[in-house]
């Protein structure tokens, strides 16, 4: 018998694969039990005539070629050891003589079996055919004799038995959402590996019939899978195998990744086929938001949490500035981006101390780059884009955590999450300038997500969406100075257990961030109440509720701060680096009671404007009776930088807000807002020593509480309060 090189008319064609003894299988179509079968002379498909249409010998009876898996004659065996039969629609069995058994040239993983139609058969239509070798029977497949149709029903439990490769496919979900980037490994008679796509789907080919095990996994073993594996016994067709994943963060102990300033990195871009770049050159990369749980160490100024390489023209650099540059004893946040022509630098006015764990973030909404420390906006820089990098030809475009070949971090990182072409802080009105509660353990949304809770050279990307159609797992590695390629044998970033780090292993008990506390300023002479807010930072970070606690000292002693929020709920104000800050994205007030026999008060609060637009404004609440009855005075920025700041004064009575004055110009430079209010109803508002507004109003004149006031949403960057003091005023 001879064969052409046509791969049997394209019906079955694969590379040569060695097959061990397995269940005997006749090959069918992919969607039915109808056999892959050919007439032996013309290679024509069914229906098969009783006699061959081409005269080739004295016996014209038609021979049909079937194709079998796992059929191999032993030395000395003739085709007669293989028997065959066919059952027609009347359930009559017809013996078929097997005349040839042999491997298909070029496709030795399958065998050709030539059978002669029985002389007693008529044009019976569909029949079910099987073969038997050494007592082992194959499945039954359908062929058509004379015409197609009719015949017996398929055997119970039978199904298609197509030629390999067999497509094993399925979906992996985590709590109903697709799990992107999970690895699915096939082992057994052959091996293969694939990953799930952004919809959680995977497809993997088993190149031959046989026995296999299918196992899902993810770098650093963050997920448990149900089932943990699927065994595919006697695989002879495609299969569907779905898995459910569960994120497992109950890790003890927790690890963080430590950097020591040497050229070390977690590289999320290389090695990659085709020199893959996270930020390809010459492309508008759009909005972004990157956030970290991290800790700067000694000499961490001028080092980066995230960078895209070297060369000075970056899609993003973000890290820490020089120590004490704006705040004594603290770093600030700093970085830059490139627009194709020039760099735009950004920074912050508040930041962490040495060895202080914190949450650090930066985002761009298309208008401003805003930095955040422990969930509070601490810097603003105008940037209208585009955001571009020149790409790999100039050393940029990679995604490097902890530095590149220079300016490498000194400190530790526990988590990193990045959003590209998307800034979640911009999805709610004014939220880019609002404080928020950072997640103790970041959720899996975003385009990159890494936890360093488990030591591993290969760092998982757990993000839900991935970036540019793929997830980007990282590699812990070192670089040689001046070269971004791996430095073989050089020290790597180290996984360490840090008892000072937030307890990320138990998000329900996140612990506290240890931060230095400034020494309170001296109490001004004659102050009834004084508060410099020089105490532990208090924000929404690590499941915190914020709050101001109690004032420090004064003639009346410490006084508890009361707010317009319920006790035990998130408070509207907090403390950051010795200043009161706004946490609520809304109108808010906090007050203390002055239980003085005098009803004349001089109330003062300082602002502290700095170079990144924080602390420009402040506000005072006075004559406070309760959250629905009080007076207020506050400053606001002008419509643009060329216009002076303005003052607004008013009151809220029975919840109804009334503005007494607005648009009152303030001096170009001032530090202290001061309100003098008397029991007779006199109200005098000063900016430093300049009287800017006066009125007389006897409403609430018997109320002796006073404090802080915030006038609306979106002001967590610009509004700050410092050195609150209350004196007895001369009438």
C-alpha positions in Angstrom: 0.0 0.0 0.0 1.4 3.4 -0.9 0.7 6.9 0.6 0.9 10.4 -0.7 2.4 13.3 1.2 -1.0 15.1 1.2 -1.5 14.4 5.0 -4.5 12.3 4.0 -6.3 15.2 2.3 -5.8 17.4 5.4 -8.0 15.1 7.5 -5.4 14.1 10.0 -1.8 15.5 10.0 0.6 16.0 12.9 4.2 15.8 13.8 5.6 12.4 14.7 4.8 11.5 18.3 5.7 8.3 20.1 2.7 6.6 21.6 2.9 3.9 24.3 0.3 1.1 24.5 -3.0 2.7 25.4 -6.8 2.0 24.9 -7.5 1.1 21.2 -9.3 4.2 19.6 -10.7 4.6 16.2 -10.5 8.3 15.1 -13.8 10.2 14.4 -14.7 13.7 13.5 -14.4 16.3 16.2 -18.2 16.8 16.6 -19.6 13.3 16.1 -18.8 9.6 16.1 -18.6 9.6 12.3 -15.2 8.0 11.4 -12.3 9.6 9.6 -12.4 7.0 6.8 -11.2 6.9 3.2 -11.9 4.6 0.2 -8.5 2.8 -0.3 -8.0 3.5 -4.0 -9.4 7.0 -4.6 -9.1 8.3 -1.0 -12.7 9.4 -1.4 -14.9 10.1 1.6 -18.1 8.3 2.4 -20.7 7.1 1.5 -18.8 4.1 0.3 -20.1 2.0 -2.7 -20.2 -1.8 -2.2 -17.8 -2.2 -5.1 -14.9 0.1 -5.9 -15.5 2.5 -8.8 -12.0 1.9 -10.0 -11.1 -1.5 -11.3 -7.8 -2.6 -9.7 -8.0 -6.4 -9.4 -10.2 -9.4 -9.7 -11.9 -8.6 -6.3 -13.7 -5.3 -6.8 -15.2 -5.2 -3.3 -14.6 -1.8 -1.6 -11.8 -1.5 1.0 -12.2 1.2 3.6 -9.3 2.7 5.5 -9.9 3.5 9.1 -7.4 5.3 11.4 -6.6 4.1 14.8 -4.6 5.2 17.8 -2.6 2.9 20.0 -2.5 0.1 17.5 0.8 -1.5 16.8 1.4 -5.0 15.6 4.1 -6.9 17.4 7.0 -8.6 15.5 5.7 -11.6 13.7 2.0 -10.6 13.9 0.0 -10.4 10.7 -3.0 -8.2 10.0 -5.2 -11.2 10.6 -4.7 -10.8 14.4 -6.9 -7.7 14.1 -10.6 -8.4 13.5 -13.4 -6.0 12.6 -17.2 -6.0 12.4 -20.0 -3.6 11.5 -23.5 -3.4 12.9 -26.3 -2.1 10.6 -29.7 -0.6 11.4 -31.3 -4.0 11.8 -28.7 -4.9 14.5 -27.1 -7.4 12.2 -23.3 -7.9 12.6 -21.2 -8.1 9.5 -17.6 -9.4 9.8 -15.1 -7.3 8.0 -11.8 -8.8 6.9 -8.7 -6.8 8.0 -6.2 -6.8 5.2 -3.6 -4.2 6.2 -2.4 -2.6 9.5 0.5 -0.2 9.5 1.7 3.2 10.6 0.9 6.2 8.5 4.1 7.4 6.9 5.1 10.7 8.4 2.3 10.3 11.0 3.5 7.2 12.8 1.5 8.1 16.0 -1.6 6.7 14.2 -2.2 3.5 12.2 -4.1 2.8 9.0 -6.4 -0.2 9.1 -7.8 -1.4 5.8 -11.0 -3.5 6.0 -12.9 -5.2 3.2 -16.7 -4.8 3.1 -18.6 -8.1 3.7 -20.1 -9.7 0.5 -23.4 -10.1 2.3 -23.8 -6.4 3.0 -26.1 -4.4 0.9 -26.5 -0.6 0.8 -27.4 -0.5 4.4 -26.6 3.2 5.2 -24.8 4.0 8.4 -23.1 1.1 10.3 -21.1 1.2 13.5 -17.6 -0.3 13.0 -15.1 -1.5 15.6 -11.8 -3.4 15.6 -10.4 -5.9 18.1 -6.7 -6.6 18.7 -5.5 -9.3 21.1 -8.9 -9.2 22.9 -9.0 -5.4 23.3 -11.9 -3.8 21.4 -11.9 -0.2 20.2 -14.7 2.3 20.4 -17.3 2.1 17.6 -17.4 4.7 14.9 -19.9 5.4 12.1 -19.4 4.9 8.4 -21.9 5.1 5.5 -22.3 2.2 3.1 -24.3 3.0 0.0 -25.9 6.1 1.5 -25.5 8.3 4.6 -28.1 8.1 7.3 -30.1 5.6 9.3 -28.3 2.9 11.1 -28.1 2.1 14.8 -27.9 4.6 17.6 -24.5 5.5 19.0 -23.3 3.3 21.9 -24.3 4.7 25.3 -21.6 7.0 26.7 -19.8 7.3 23.4 -18.6 10.5 21.9 -16.3 12.0 19.4 -12.8 10.6 19.3 -10.9 13.1 17.1 -7.3 12.9 16.1 -4.9 14.6 18.4 -3.9 17.2 19.4 -6.7 17.4 21.9 -7.8 20.9 22.9 -8.1 21.1 26.7 -9.7 24.3 27.6 -11.5 26.0 30.4 -11.8 29.1 32.6 -10.3 30.1 36.0 -12.2 32.5 38.1 -11.6 34.1 41.5 -14.9 34.9 43.3 -16.6 35.0 40.0 -14.1 37.4 38.3 -11.6 36.1 35.7 -8.1 35.2 36.9 -5.7 36.7 34.5 -2.2 35.3 34.1 -2.6 32.0 35.9 -0.3 29.2 34.7 -1.9 25.9 33.6 0.5 23.0 33.2 0.0 19.7 31.5 2.1 16.7 32.4 2.0 13.0 31.8 2.6 11.4 28.3 3.5 14.9 27.1 4.0 18.3 28.7 2.8 21.8 27.9 2.2 25.1 29.6 -0.1 28.1 29.0 -1.6 31.0 30.9 -5.1 32.4 31.2 -6.1 35.4 29.2 -7.8 38.6 30.5 -11.2 36.7 30.5 -9.7 33.9 32.6 -9.8 31.5 29.7 -7.0 29.0 28.7 -6.4 26.5 26.0 -3.7 23.9 26.0 -3.0 21.1 23.5 -2.4 17.5 24.4 -0.4 16.3 21.4 -1.4 12.6 21.7 -3.9 10.3 23.3 -2.8 9.1 26.8 -2.9 10.0 30.5 -2.4 13.5 31.7 -2.6 15.7 34.8 -3.7 19.4 34.5 -2.5 21.7 37.3 -3.2 25.5 37.7 -0.8 27.7 39.6 0.4 31.3 40.1 3.8 32.7 41.1 4.5 32.8 44.8 1.5 30.5 45.5 -0.9 33.3 46.4 -3.9 31.3 45.1 -5.5 28.0 46.1 -7.4 26.2 43.4 -10.4 24.0 43.4 -9.9 21.4 42.2 -6.1 21.5 42.8 -5.6 19.3 39.7 -7.6 17.3 37.1 -6.5 13.8 36.0 -7.3 13.0 32.4 -7.2 9.2 32.0 -7.2 7.7 28.5 -7.6 11.1 26.9 -8.9 10.7 23.4 -10.8 13.9 22.7 -11.0 17.5 23.8 -12.0 18.3 27.4 -13.3 21.2 29.5 -11.8 21.8 32.9 -12.7 24.8 35.0 -11.1 25.9 38.2 -12.1 28.3 41.0 -9.3 30.2 42.7 -9.2 31.8 46.1 -6.7 34.5 47.1 -4.9 33.3 50.2 -3.2 36.1 52.2 -3.1 34.3 55.6 0.6 34.2 55.6 2.8 33.9 58.7 5.3 35.3 58.9 5.0 38.1 56.3 8.0 39.1 54.3 8.9 42.5 52.8 11.6 43.2 50.2 14.7 45.1 51.3 16.9 47.2 49.2 20.3 48.6 50.3 21.0 51.2 47.6 23.0 48.9 45.4 21.9 48.3 41.8 19.0 45.9 42.6 15.5 45.8 41.2 12.3 43.8 40.7 12.3 43.8 36.9 8.8 43.5 35.5 9.9 43.9 31.9 12.9 41.6 31.2 13.6 39.0 30.2 10.8 39.0 27.7 10.7 37.7 24.1 11.2 40.6 21.7 12.6 42.9 24.5 9.1 43.6 25.8 8.7 47.1 27.2 6.0 48.1 29.8 6.0 51.6 28.4 7.0 51.5 24.7 8.6 54.5 23.2 6.7 57.3 21.4 3.3 56.3 22.8 0.9 58.5 24.7 0.6 56.5 28.0 -2.3 58.5 29.5 -3.4 58.9 33.1 -1.8 56.9 35.9 -1.9 56.1 39.6 0.8 54.2 41.5 0.8 53.3 45.2 3.1 51.6 47.6 3.4 50.3 51.1 7.0 51.1 51.8 9.6 52.4 54.2 12.6 54.7 53.4 15.8 53.9 55.3 18.8 56.0 56.1 20.2 57.9 53.0 17.1 57.2 50.9 16.9 60.7 49.5 17.0 60.8 45.7 16.0 57.1 45.4 13.1 55.6 43.6 10.2 53.2 44.3 9.4 52.9 40.6 11.3 53.9 37.5 11.3 53.0 33.9 15.1 52.8 33.3 17.6 55.5 32.7 18.3 58.4 30.3 16.3 61.2 31.9 13.1 61.0 29.9 10.7 58.9 31.8 7.1 57.7 31.7 7.4 57.9 35.5 9.9 58.2 38.3 8.6 58.2 41.8 10.4 58.0 45.2 11.9 60.1 47.9 13.6 63.5 47.8 16.5 64.7 50.0 16.1 64.4 53.7 14.9 67.6 55.4 14.5 69.6 52.2 11.1 70.9 53.3 10.4 69.3 56.6 13.1 68.9 59.2 13.7 65.2 59.9 11.6 63.9 57.0 11.8 62.9 53.3 9.3 64.2 50.8 7.9 62.4 47.8 9.4 63.3 44.5 9.6 62.3 40.8 9.2 63.4 37.3 7.6 62.6 33.9 8.5 63.5 30.3 6.2 65.0 27.7 8.4 64.4 24.7 10.3 67.7 25.0 10.9 68.3 28.7 10.7 66.9 32.2 8.0 68.0 34.7 9.2 67.5 38.3 6.6 66.9 41.1 6.9 66.6 44.8 5.2 67.0 48.2 5.1 69.1 51.3 4.8 66.3 53.8 6.5 62.9 53.9 7.9 60.1 56.0 10.8 60.0 58.5 13.6 57.5 58.3 12.4 54.0 58.9 8.7 55.1 58.9 6.4 52.7 57.2 3.8 54.5 55.1 1.5 54.5 52.1 2.9 56.5 49.3 1.1 57.3 46.0 1.1 59.5 43.0 -1.6 60.0 40.3 -2.2 62.1 37.2 -5.7 63.0 36.0 -4.7 64.8 32.8 -4.4 68.2 34.6 -2.5 67.7 37.8 0.0 65.3 39.2 -1.0 64.7 42.9 1.1 63.0 45.5 -0.4 61.3 48.6 1.1 60.3 52.0 -1.0 57.9 54.1 -4.0 58.7 52.0 -3.7 62.5 52.3 -2.9 64.6 49.2 0.4 66.3 49.9 1.5 67.9 46.6 0.2 69.2 43.3 2.0 69.9 40.1 0.3 71.1 36.9 0.9 68.7 34.0 -1.2 68.5 30.8 0.8 65.9 29.0 1.4 64.0 26.8 3.2 61.4 28.9 5.8 59.8 26.7 9.0 57.8 26.9 11.6 57.5 24.1 11.7 53.7 24.7 14.3 51.1 24.9 16.8 52.7 22.5 17.4 55.4 25.1 17.2 53.1 28.2 13.6 53.8 29.2 10.3 51.9 29.0 11.0 49.1 31.5 9.1 48.7 34.7 11.5 48.5 37.6 10.6 48.5 41.3 13.2 49.7 43.8 15.5 51.3 41.3 17.4 50.5 38.1 21.2 50.7 37.8 21.3 54.0 39.8 19.3 55.9 42.4 18.3 52.6 43.9 16.1 52.5 47.0 17.4 52.3 50.5 14.5 50.8 52.4 11.8 48.3 52.2 8.7 47.7 50.0 5.7 45.4 51.0 3.2 46.1 48.2 2.9 47.9 44.9 -0.1 48.5 42.7 -0.2 50.5 39.4 -3.0 51.8 37.2 -2.2 52.8 33.7 -4.4 54.9 31.4 -6.6 55.1 34.5 -6.6 57.1 37.7 -9.2 55.7 40.2 -8.9 58.9 42.3 -10.3 60.9 39.4 -13.4 58.8 39.0 -15.3 60.8 41.6 -15.7 64.6 41.5 -12.9 66.4 43.4 -11.4 63.1 44.7 -7.9 63.8 43.4 -7.7 66.5 46.1 -9.5 64.4 48.7 -8.1 62.2 51.4 -9.0 58.5 51.3 -8.5 55.2 53.2 -5.7 53.2 51.5 -6.4 49.5 51.5 -4.2 47.5 53.9 -3.9 44.8 51.3 -4.5 46.1 47.8 -7.3 44.5 45.8 -6.6 42.8 42.5 -7.9 45.6 40.3 -5.3 47.7 38.4 -2.7 46.9 35.8 0.1 45.7 38.1 -0.1 44.2 41.6 2.6 42.7 43.6 2.8 41.5 47.3 6.2 40.6 48.7 4.7 38.4 51.4 6.4 35.2 50.1 10.1 34.9 49.2 10.6 34.0 45.5 12.8 35.0 42.7 9.7 35.2 40.5 7.3 37.9 41.7 3.6 37.4 40.9 1.6 40.0 39.1 -1.8 39.6 40.6 -3.6 42.4 38.8 -7.0 41.8 37.4 -6.5 43.5 34.1 -2.8 43.3 33.3 -1.2 45.8 31.0 -1.2 45.9 27.2 -2.9 42.5 27.0 -0.6 40.6 29.4 0.3 40.3 33.0 3.8 41.3 34.0 5.4 39.1 36.7 8.7 40.3 38.0 12.2 38.9 38.5 14.3 39.8 41.6 17.7 40.6 40.1 20.8 42.8 40.2 22.3 45.0 37.6 25.8 46.2 36.9 26.3 49.9 37.1 25.5 51.6 33.8 23.8 48.4 32.5 20.2 47.3 33.0 21.0 43.7 32.1 21.4 41.1 34.9 24.5 41.0 36.9 25.1 37.3 37.5 26.2 36.5 41.0 25.6 40.0 42.3 23.6 40.4 45.5 19.8 40.5 45.1 17.1 42.4 47.0 16.5 40.4 50.2 13.2 39.1 51.6 13.2 39.9 55.3 10.7 39.7 58.2 10.1 43.2 59.5 8.2 43.3 62.8 7.8 47.1 62.4 5.9 46.7 59.1 2.1 46.8 59.1 0.6 43.4 59.8 -0.4 42.7 56.2 -0.9 39.0 57.1 -4.0 39.9 59.0 -5.9 42.8 57.3 -8.4 42.8 60.1 -5.7 43.7 62.6 -3.4 45.9 60.5 -1.5 47.4 63.5 -0.1 50.9 63.6 2.5 52.8 61.6 5.3 53.9 63.9 6.1 57.5 63.2 8.1 60.1 65.2 6.2 62.7 67.1 7.3 66.4 67.1 7.9 68.1 70.4 4.9 70.4 71.1 5.6 74.1 70.9 5.5 76.2 74.1 2.1 77.3 75.2 1.6 81.0 74.4 1.3 83.2 77.5 -2.3 83.6 78.6 -3.7 80.9 76.2 -6.9 79.3 77.5 -6.5 76.4 75.0 -3.5 75.5 72.9 -3.0 72.7 70.4 0.0 72.4 68.0 -1.2 69.0 66.9 2.3 67.6 67.7 1.3 64.0 68.3 1.0 60.7 66.5 -0.2 60.9 62.9 -3.9 60.1 62.7 -5.5 59.4 59.3 -7.6 56.7 57.6 -4.5 54.6 56.9 -4.5 51.0 58.2 -8.2 51.0 59.0 -7.7 54.2 61.1 -10.6 56.5 61.9 -8.6 59.8 62.0 -9.5 62.2 64.8 -7.8 65.0 66.8 -8.0 63.5 70.3 -7.5 66.2 72.9 -5.8 69.6 72.8 -2.4 69.8 74.4 -2.4 72.4 77.2 -3.5 75.8 78.3 -5.1 77.5 81.3 -8.2 75.3 80.9 -6.2 72.1 80.5 -6.6 69.5 77.7 -9.9 69.7 75.9 -11.5 66.9 73.9 -12.1 67.6 70.3 -15.8 67.1 69.2 -16.8 66.8 65.6 -19.8 66.6 63.4 -19.2 62.8 63.0 -20.4 60.1 65.3 -18.0 58.6 67.8 -16.5 55.4 66.5 -16.9 56.4 62.9 -14.4 58.0 60.5 -13.6 61.5 61.8 -13.5 64.5 59.4 -10.1 65.7 60.6 -6.8 64.0 61.4 -3.1 64.8 62.0 -0.2 64.5 59.6 3.3 65.5 60.6 2.2 67.9 63.2 -0.6 69.7 61.4 -4.3 69.0 61.4 -5.5 67.8 58.0 -8.9 67.3 56.3 -9.9 63.7 55.9 -13.6 64.0 55.1 -14.4 65.1 51.5 -17.2 67.4 52.8 -18.0 70.4 54.9 -16.8 69.7 58.4 -16.1 71.2 61.8 -14.4 70.2 65.0 -14.6 72.1 68.3 -13.5 72.3 71.9 -15.3 73.9 74.8 -14.0 76.9 76.6 -15.6 76.7 80.0 -14.6 80.3 80.8 -16.5 82.8 82.9 -15.7 85.3 80.2 -17.7 85.3 76.9 -15.2 87.2 74.9 -12.7 85.1 72.9 -9.7 85.6 70.6 -9.4 82.5 68.4 -6.3 82.0 66.2 -5.2 79.3 63.8 -2.1 79.2 61.5 -1.8 78.0 58.0 1.5 76.9 56.6 1.7 77.3 52.8 4.5 75.4 51.1 5.8 74.9 47.6 3.5 72.1 46.5 0.2 73.9 47.2 -0.5 72.4 50.6 -1.5 74.6 53.6 -2.7 77.5 51.5 -6.0 77.9 53.3 -7.5 77.3 56.7 -10.8 78.0 58.6 -12.2 78.7 62.1 -15.5 77.6 63.6 -16.7 79.8 66.5 -19.7 80.3 68.8 -20.4 76.6 68.2 -23.5 75.2 70.0 -23.7 71.9 68.1 -23.2 70.5 64.6 -26.2 72.5 63.3 -25.5 75.8 65.0 -22.2 77.7 64.6 -20.3 80.6 63.0 -17.5 80.1 60.5 -14.8 82.0 58.7 -12.4 80.5 56.1 -10.1 81.5 53.3 -10.2 80.4 49.7 -7.9 80.6 46.7 -8.8 83.0 43.9 -10.0 81.8 40.6 -6.4 81.8 39.3 -3.0 82.4 40.8 -3.0 86.1 39.9 -6.0 86.8 42.1 -5.8 87.3 45.9 -7.2 84.8 48.4 -10.6 85.7 49.8 -12.4 85.4 53.1 -15.9 84.0 53.6 -17.8 84.5 56.9 -21.2 83.2 57.8 -23.2 81.0 60.2 -25.3 77.9 60.3 -28.5 78.1 62.4 -30.8 75.1 62.7 -28.9 73.6 59.8 -29.5 76.5 57.5 -26.3 78.1 56.1 -26.1 81.9 55.7 -23.2 83.7 54.2 -22.6 87.1 55.8 -19.6 88.1 53.6 -17.7 86.5 50.7 -15.0 87.5 48.3 -13.3 89.7 50.9 -9.7 90.1 49.7 -6.9 88.9 52.0 -3.4 90.2 52.1 -0.9 88.7 49.7 1.0 87.1 52.5 -0.4 86.0 55.9 0.1 83.2 58.4 -2.6 83.5 61.1 -6.4 83.7 60.8 -7.8 85.4 63.9 -11.4 85.8 65.0 -12.4 88.0 67.9 -16.0 87.4 69.1 -17.7 89.0 72.1 -20.7 88.2 74.1 -22.3 91.4 72.7 -22.2 90.0 69.2 -19.1 91.7 67.9 -17.2 89.7 65.2 -13.7 90.8 64.0 -11.7 88.8 61.5 -8.0 89.4 61.0 -5.3 88.1 58.7 -2.3 88.5 61.0 -2.8 92.0 62.3 -4.9 93.3 59.4 -8.6 93.6 60.1 -10.3 92.3 57.0 -14.0 92.0 58.1 -16.2 93.1 61.0 -19.8 92.8 61.9 -22.2 92.6 64.9 -24.4 89.6 65.3 -25.9 88.4 68.6 -26.9 84.9 67.3 -25.3 82.1 69.4 -23.5 84.7 71.5 -23.9 82.4 74.6 -22.1 79.5 72.9 -18.5 79.1 74.1 -17.1 76.4 71.8 -14.8 77.0 68.9 -12.4 75.1 66.6 -11.7 74.2 63.0 -13.8 74.6 59.9 -13.6 73.1 56.4 -16.0 74.6 53.8 -16.5 71.8 51.3 -15.2 68.8 49.3 -11.9 68.5 47.4 -9.9 70.6 49.9 -7.7 68.0 51.6 -4.6 69.3 49.7 -5.0 73.0 50.3 -6.5 73.2 53.8 -4.3 72.8 56.9 -4.6 73.8 60.5 -1.7 74.5 62.9 -1.2 76.1 66.4 -4.8 76.5 67.4 -5.1 78.8 70.4 -7.8 80.6 72.3 -7.4 83.7 74.5 -9.7 85.8 76.5 -10.4 88.9 74.3 -10.7 92.4 75.6 -14.3 93.7 74.8 
